[in-house]
Amino acid sequence: MDYFLKGNKTLITYSLIMFVIISIFGINFFISFLGNILLVLFLIPILLVVVLLIGFNSYKSKINTCSNCGAISLGLSDTCMNCGEELKDTNKWSKLDKNPSERTIEVKAEEVK
């Protein structure tokens, strides 16, 4: 018996701790604790996927394509590394260059009967 107690000292210690915790908090505590652990295990991968999608969209918005040769640049320089053509950020500036009066939509009110 003495050999069993020496060899399984941690097992007996954890068993006593679990017995005390179960008697104080009850089984409901452990069910909710395990549920929370499983919830975290499922939510962490979803959170990582969301962070990766946001990072990919941020990376995608910085990409410029040369109108002359078609080379792709990350937007770190103003000129193309292939042909030396000046890069224009077509995504950002094409919407901002237009005159606002050209983009205004006229709306006429109608009475609904």
Beta strands, then each sheet from edge to edge (+ up, - down):
strand 1: 64-65
strand 2: 72-73
sheet 1: 1+ 2-
end
